[in-house]
Amino acid sequence: MESLETDYLVVGAGAMGMAFTDTLIDESDADVVMVDRRANPGGHWNDAYPFVRLHQPSAVYGVDSRQLGSNEIDEDGPNAGFYERATGAEICGYYRRVLDETFLPSRQVRFFGMNDYIGPQEASHRFESRLTGETTEVQVRRRVVDATYVESSIPATHTPPFDVDPDVRLVTPHELVDLTDPADGFTVIGAGKTSMDTCTWLLNHGVPPADIRWIRPRDPWTVPRRCVQTLELVPPFIERFSLQLEAAAEAEDVPDLFRRLEDSGVLVPLDPEVDPETYRGAILSQDERDDLRRIRNVIRKGYVQRLAPDRIVLDDGTVPTNEQQVHVDCTAHGLNPAPAQPIFEPDRITIQAIQIPGIAPFSAAITAYIEANRDDDAEKNRLCPPNPFTDDGGMDFIRNTLTTLRTRAAWDAEPDVQDWLDQCRLRFAQGMGDHLDDPRVQDAFERIDEYREPAISNLERLHELVDPSSS
């Protein structure tokens, strides 16, 4: 059995593990061993469906030390007018370059792909090769870093949560691109961003909207893409944040909060004729939203329980189908609704989302910064409280916004954290200083100053109103 020693054993080389390690070795002389069950870094991007793209700009994704893409604004196509969004293949290549050109040459990082982390055993930790079965023992001087706790659930590695008869044509989005036999139609199952991507891909490849059925158990809120930009396009982002604070400060109850968010353009229903019931942070341009609204055969009868050759059984009834219909399973959860737990514990760091928008790399990077620059775990947890998605609709939005505001207030009181934030390329507000003379930005800052504290107070009231146990 081979034996190693290290300061940090990072389990998982996905977006969070890579961003954490990048900032940690930049802020300290720590030695790091990274373990991942895949051959290459990049986590779930290695298994993503071929037509996937980042939901947000490449400019705010990846690791802090290395730019992803060229920070250019697309001139053509469905993303025209917005910052480029990398494909899954581009992201995988990027993470491989980060490993090969930054991590390994630093002599601070060793990477062990195709290995399963087994866990602690007595005073050490172990991982096992998926190819040879060889076990490696690791003595960890400081902490084990769990970068898999909120790992995304994706279609390619997901088991459908319903029964499927053998004669049913059921595929994942990944398999959709390999179809060779024409379909009688397509039934897309799920209401998240994967289902939106799949419907858009079908439409863009010539499938008539009438030939697409969309099973949506709950309709979602969406986020306008124009408001989730950075650098030269950052003013609408600042403006949206200020309007969110205003709505949060003045809302009388939860329904009133969402009416205000919709009226101010902070959130947009996917279907303007149906009240949304879920919020998962899906980002869409108006053109994308208009395209998806062309699909009129939307089935709202709850969740699928069974796919049979001649019918689909749902919570609230059945709909007919046939053996030539292609059913596309988009029910993988995506964002992991794992319950929050302290990020910093003795001998362990459990990386989780901290800020909403919940860009995973940013949360992991600031976790590493705080780990390297603070000594007390209570102080570290104060500055890095977990902020999970639990798929609880309005409750999620209230809790996420409240935690975000409280955390930002804590960071504002820490000069070194502010200095780090000012240079961090993973935060949406980068480039804000170049737009201080923009009237929209000036108005937004006035609104933020006016409504920040009232928003926190009112969100606390709304949170207690919805969940009395939280008080």
C-alpha positions in Angstrom: 0.0 0.0 0.0 1.4 3.4 -1.0 1.5 6.1 1.7 1.3 9.9 1.2 1.3 12.9 3.4 -0.5 16.2 2.6 -2.0 19.3 4.2 -5.3 19.0 2.4 -7.0 16.0 0.8 -9.5 17.4 -1.7 -12.1 14.8 -2.7 -13.6 15.8 -6.0 -12.1 17.7 -8.9 -15.2 19.3 -10.2 -16.0 23.0 -10.4 -15.9 23.5 -6.6 -12.8 21.3 -5.9 -10.9 23.1 -8.7 -11.8 26.6 -7.6 -11.1 25.8 -3.9 -7.7 24.4 -4.7 -6.7 27.2 -7.1 -7.4 29.9 -4.4 -5.9 27.8 -1.6 -2.5 27.4 -3.3 -2.5 31.1 -4.4 -3.1 32.2 -0.8 -0.9 29.7 1.0 2.0 27.3 0.6 -0.3 24.3 1.3 0.3 20.9 -0.2 -2.8 19.4 -1.8 -3.7 15.9 -2.9 -6.8 15.8 -5.2 -8.8 12.6 -5.7 -11.5 12.1 -8.3 -13.3 9.0 -9.6 -13.0 10.3 -13.2 -9.9 10.4 -15.2 -10.0 14.1 -15.8 -10.9 17.2 -13.7 -14.2 18.9 -14.5 -16.7 16.8 -12.5 -20.1 16.5 -14.0 -19.1 18.4 -17.1 -17.3 15.2 -18.3 -20.8 13.5 -18.4 -22.9 16.5 -19.6 -25.1 16.3 -22.7 -23.4 17.5 -25.9 -25.5 20.6 -26.4 -25.1 21.9 -22.9 -23.7 25.4 -22.3 -23.0 27.4 -19.2 -26.1 29.2 -18.0 -24.1 32.3 -17.0 -21.2 34.0 -18.8 -17.8 32.2 -19.0 -16.3 35.4 -17.5 -17.5 34.4 -14.1 -16.8 30.6 -14.2 -13.9 28.4 -13.6 -11.0 29.2 -11.3 -9.9 32.7 -10.2 -6.4 32.5 -11.6 -7.3 31.6 -15.2 -9.8 33.2 -17.6 -12.3 30.9 -19.3 -12.9 32.0 -22.9 -12.1 35.5 -24.3 -14.6 37.7 -22.4 -16.2 38.6 -25.7 -19.8 39.5 -26.3 -21.5 37.2 -28.9 -22.6 39.0 -32.1 -24.7 36.2 -33.6 -27.0 33.3 -32.6 -29.3 32.9 -29.7 -26.8 34.4 -27.2 -26.2 37.6 -29.3 -25.6 40.7 -27.2 -24.5 38.7 -24.2 -21.1 37.4 -22.9 -20.1 34.1 -24.4 -21.1 30.9 -22.7 -18.7 27.9 -22.9 -19.8 24.5 -24.1 -19.3 21.4 -22.0 -16.3 20.4 -24.1 -14.7 23.8 -23.7 -15.1 23.6 -19.9 -13.5 20.1 -19.7 -10.5 21.3 -21.8 -10.2 24.4 -19.6 -10.0 22.4 -16.4 -7.5 20.0 -17.9 -5.3 23.0 -18.8 -5.7 24.4 -15.2 -4.5 21.1 -13.9 -1.6 20.6 -16.3 -0.4 24.2 -16.6 -1.2 25.7 -13.1 -1.7 23.1 -10.5 0.9 20.5 -11.3 3.7 22.9 -12.2 3.2 24.6 -8.8 4.5 21.5 -7.1 1.7 22.1 -4.5 -0.9 19.8 -6.1 -0.9 16.1 -6.9 -3.9 14.7 -8.8 -5.1 11.1 -8.6 -7.8 10.4 -11.2 -9.8 7.2 -11.5 -9.7 6.7 -7.8 -12.6 6.3 -5.3 -12.2 8.0 -1.9 -12.9 5.2 0.7 -12.9 7.4 3.8 -11.1 7.7 7.1 -9.5 4.6 8.7 -8.0 5.1 12.2 -5.6 8.1 11.8 -5.4 8.2 8.0 -7.6 8.3 4.9 -7.7 6.0 1.9 -8.6 6.0 -1.7 -8.6 3.1 -4.2 -7.8 2.9 -7.9 -10.8 2.0 -10.1 -8.3 0.3 -12.5 -6.0 -1.7 -10.3 -7.7 -1.9 -6.9 -4.6 -0.5 -5.3 -5.2 1.4 -2.1 -3.4 4.5 -1.1 -3.1 5.7 2.5 -3.0 9.5 3.1 -1.9 11.2 6.3 -3.7 14.6 6.3 -2.1 17.3 8.4 -4.9 19.8 8.2 -8.2 18.9 6.6 -10.1 16.7 4.3 -12.1 18.9 1.8 -15.4 17.4 0.6 -16.0 18.9 -2.8 -18.7 16.4 -3.7 -21.4 17.1 -1.0 -23.5 19.2 -3.4 -22.4 17.5 -6.6 -25.0 18.0 -9.4 -27.3 15.3 -10.5 -27.3 15.0 -14.3 -29.2 13.0 -16.9 -26.4 10.7 -18.0 -25.8 9.3 -14.5 -29.4 9.6 -13.2 -32.0 6.9 -12.6 -35.5 7.9 -13.6 -37.8 8.3 -10.6 -40.7 6.5 -12.3 -41.3 3.0 -13.7 -40.5 2.4 -17.4 -41.9 -0.5 -19.4 -39.4 -2.3 -21.7 -41.1 -1.2 -25.0 -41.0 2.5 -24.2 -38.5 4.7 -26.1 -36.9 6.6 -23.2 -33.6 8.5 -23.7 -31.5 11.0 -21.9 -30.6 14.3 -23.5 -27.2 12.8 -24.1 -28.7 9.9 -26.1 -31.0 12.2 -28.0 -28.3 13.4 -30.4 -27.6 9.8 -31.4 -31.2 8.9 -32.6 -31.3 7.3 -36.0 -35.0 6.3 -36.3 -37.5 9.1 -36.8 -39.9 9.7 -33.9 -43.6 10.1 -33.9 -43.1 13.0 -31.5 -41.1 14.0 -28.5 -42.2 14.1 -24.8 -39.9 16.0 -22.6 -40.2 15.2 -18.9 -39.1 17.8 -16.4 -39.4 21.5 -15.7 -35.7 22.5 -15.0 -33.0 24.0 -17.1 -32.2 20.7 -18.7 -35.7 20.4 -20.1 -35.5 23.9 -21.4 -32.2 23.2 -23.1 -33.7 20.0 -24.6 -36.8 21.7 -25.9 -34.7 24.5 -27.4 -32.4 22.0 -29.1 -35.3 20.1 -30.6 -36.8 23.4 -31.9 -33.4 24.5 -33.3 -33.1 21.2 -35.2 -36.4 21.6 -37.0 -38.9 19.7 -34.8 -42.2 21.5 -35.0 -43.5 22.9 -31.7 -46.7 20.8 -32.2 -44.6 17.6 -32.2 -43.2 18.4 -28.7 -45.1 17.6 -25.5 -43.7 19.0 -22.3 -44.5 17.5 -18.9 -44.0 20.2 -16.3 -45.2 19.2 -12.8 -44.6 22.7 -11.6 -44.0 25.8 -13.7 -40.7 27.7 -12.9 -39.7 31.2 -12.5 -36.8 32.2 -14.8 -34.1 34.9 -14.5 -33.6 37.4 -17.4 -30.2 36.8 -19.1 -29.7 40.5 -19.7 -29.6 41.0 -15.9 -27.0 38.3 -15.3 -24.1 39.8 -17.1 -20.8 41.2 -16.0 -17.9 43.6 -17.0 -19.2 45.9 -19.7 -22.7 44.7 -19.3 -22.8 44.8 -15.5 -25.2 47.8 -15.0 -28.4 45.7 -15.4 -27.1 43.2 -12.9 -26.6 46.0 -10.3 -30.0 47.4 -11.2 -31.7 44.0 -10.8 -30.1 43.5 -7.4 -31.4 46.9 -6.2 -34.9 46.2 -7.4 -34.8 42.9 -5.6 -34.0 44.7 -2.4 -36.8 47.1 -2.9 -39.3 44.3 -3.5 -38.0 42.5 -0.4 -38.2 45.6 1.7 -41.8 46.5 0.8 -43.6 43.1 0.3 -46.5 42.5 2.6 -46.4 38.7 2.3 -44.9 36.1 0.1 -47.3 36.3 -2.8 -46.9 40.1 -2.8 -43.1 39.7 -2.9 -43.3 37.6 -6.0 -45.7 40.0 -7.6 -43.3 42.8 -7.0 -40.3 40.8 -8.3 -42.3 40.0 -11.5 -43.4 43.6 -12.0 -39.9 44.9 -11.7 -38.5 42.2 -14.0 -36.3 40.5 -11.4 -38.1 37.2 -12.1 -40.1 36.2 -15.2 -42.6 33.3 -15.4 -41.8 30.8 -18.1 -45.5 30.9 -19.1 -47.1 34.2 -18.4 -50.5 32.6 -18.1 -49.5 30.1 -15.3 -48.4 31.0 -11.8 -44.9 29.6 -11.1 -44.5 27.2 -8.2 -40.7 26.6 -8.3 -37.5 28.7 -8.4 -34.3 27.0 -9.5 -32.4 30.0 -11.0 -32.8 29.0 -14.6 -31.4 31.9 -16.8 -33.1 32.6 -20.2 -33.0 35.4 -22.7 -36.2 36.8 -24.0 -35.7 35.1 -27.4 -35.2 31.7 -25.6 -38.3 32.3 -23.5 -40.3 33.2 -26.6 -39.1 30.0 -28.4 -40.1 27.8 -25.5 -43.5 29.4 -25.3 -44.2 28.1 -28.8 -44.6 24.7 -27.3 -48.3 24.8 -26.3 -48.8 21.1 -25.4 -47.8 21.4 -21.8 -49.0 18.6 -19.5 -49.6 19.7 -15.9 -50.9 16.6 -14.2 -48.2 16.2 -11.5 -45.2 13.9 -11.7 -44.7 10.9 -13.9 -45.3 7.6 -12.1 -45.0 5.2 -15.0 -44.3 5.1 -18.7 -46.2 2.4 -20.5 -46.2 1.7 -24.3 -49.7 3.3 -24.7 -50.0 5.7 -21.8 -48.2 7.9 -19.3 -49.4 7.6 -15.8 -49.1 10.8 -13.7 -50.1 11.9 -10.2 -53.4 13.4 -11.5 -54.3 11.3 -14.5 -53.0 9.7 -17.7 -52.1 10.8 -21.2 -51.8 8.6 -24.3 -48.5 7.8 -25.9 -47.2 5.1 -28.3 -44.0 3.1 -29.0 -42.8 5.5 -31.6 -42.9 8.5 -29.3 -39.5 9.4 -27.9 -39.6 10.3 -24.2 -36.7 12.4 -22.9 -35.9 12.1 -19.2 -34.9 15.6 -17.9 -35.8 14.8 -14.3 -32.3 14.8 -12.8 -32.2 17.2 -10.0 -29.3 19.4 -11.2 -28.6 21.5 -8.2 -28.2 19.2 -5.2 -30.8 20.0 -2.4 -28.5 18.6 0.3 -29.2 20.1 3.7 -26.9 22.8 4.9 -24.2 21.9 7.4 -21.3 23.9 8.8 -18.7 24.4 6.1 -15.7 24.4 8.6 -15.5 21.6 11.1 -12.6 20.0 12.9 -10.4 18.2 10.3 -13.0 18.8 7.5 -14.3 21.4 5.1 -17.6 20.7 3.3 -17.9 23.0 0.3 -21.3 24.4 -0.3 -23.0 27.4 -2.0 -22.6 30.6 -0.1 -23.9 33.4 -2.4 -26.9 33.5 -4.6 -26.6 33.8 -7.6 -25.2 30.4 -6.6 -22.1 30.3 -8.8 -20.4 27.2 -7.4 -16.8 28.3 -8.2 -17.1 31.6 -6.5 -18.4 30.1 -3.3 -15.6 27.5 -3.3 -12.9 30.2 -4.0 -14.0 32.4 -1.1 -14.1 29.4 1.2 -10.5 28.7 0.3 -9.6 32.4 0.9 -11.2 32.4 4.3 -9.5 29.0 5.2 -6.1 30.4 4.3 -6.6 33.8 6.1 -8.5 33.1 9.3 -7.6 30.9 12.2 -10.8 30.3 14.1 -13.5 28.0 12.7 -16.3 30.0 14.4 -15.1 33.1 12.5 -14.8 31.1 9.3 -18.3 29.8 9.6 -19.6 33.3 10.3 -18.1 34.6 7.1 -19.0 31.5 5.1 -22.6 30.3 6.0 -24.0 27.7 3.7 -26.8 28.9 1.4 -28.4 25.8 -0.2 -31.1 25.3 -2.8 -33.8 23.0 -1.4 -36.3 23.3 -4.2 -38.8 24.9 -1.9 -40.0 27.6 -4.3 -40.6 30.9 -2.6 -39.1 29.8 0.7 -35.8 29.1 -1.1 -35.8 32.6 -2.7 -36.5 34.3 0.7 -33.9 32.3 2.6 -31.2 32.5 -0.2 -31.7 36.3 -0.5 -31.6 36.8 3.3 -28.4 34.7 3.7 -26.8 36.5 0.8 -27.5 39.9 2.3 -26.3 39.0 5.8 -23.1 37.5 4.4 -22.3 40.5 2.2 -22.8 42.7 5.2 -20.2 40.6 7.1 -17.8 40.8 4.2 -18.2 44.6 4.0 -16.7 44.8 7.5 -13.6 42.8 6.5 -11.1 45.0 4.5 -9.0 42.1 3.3 -12.1 40.2 2.1 -13.2 43.3 0.2 -9.7 43.6 -1.4 -9.9 40.0 -2.5 -13.4 40.4 -3.8 -12.4 43.5 -5.8 -9.9 41.4 -7.8 -11.9 38.1 -8.0 -12.9 37.3 -11.6 -15.6 34.9 -10.4 -17.9 37.5 -9.1 -20.6 39.1 -11.3 -20.0 42.6 -10.1 -16.5 42.7 -11.5 -16.0 45.8 -13.7 -18.6 47.8 -11.6 -16.1 50.5 -10.9 -16.0 51.4 -14.6 -19.7 52.3 -14.6 -20.0 54.6 -11.7 -21.1 57.4 -13.9 -23.9 55.4 -15.5 -27.3 56.8 -14.2 -28.6 53.3 -13.9 -25.8 52.3 -11.6 -26.1 55.5 -9.6 -29.8 55.0 -9.1 -29.2 51.4 -8.2 -26.7 52.3 -5.5 -29.1 54.8 -4.0 -31.8 52.1 -4.0 -29.4 49.6 -2.4 -28.5 52.1 0.4 -32.1 52.9 1.0 -33.5 49.3 1.0 -30.7 47.0 2.2 -31.5 47.1 5.9 -35.3 47.2 5.5 -35.0 44.2 3.1 -33.1 42.2 5.7 -35.7 43.0 8.4 -38.7 42.3 6.2 -37.2 39.0 4.8 -36.7 37.9 8.4 -40.4 38.6 9.0 -41.5 36.8 5.9 -39.2 33.8 6.6 -40.7 33.5 10.1 -44.2 33.9 8.6 -43.6 30.9 6.3 -41.5 28.9 8.7 -42.3 29.8 12.4 -39.7 27.2 13.5 -36.9 29.4 12.0 -37.3 32.1 14.7 
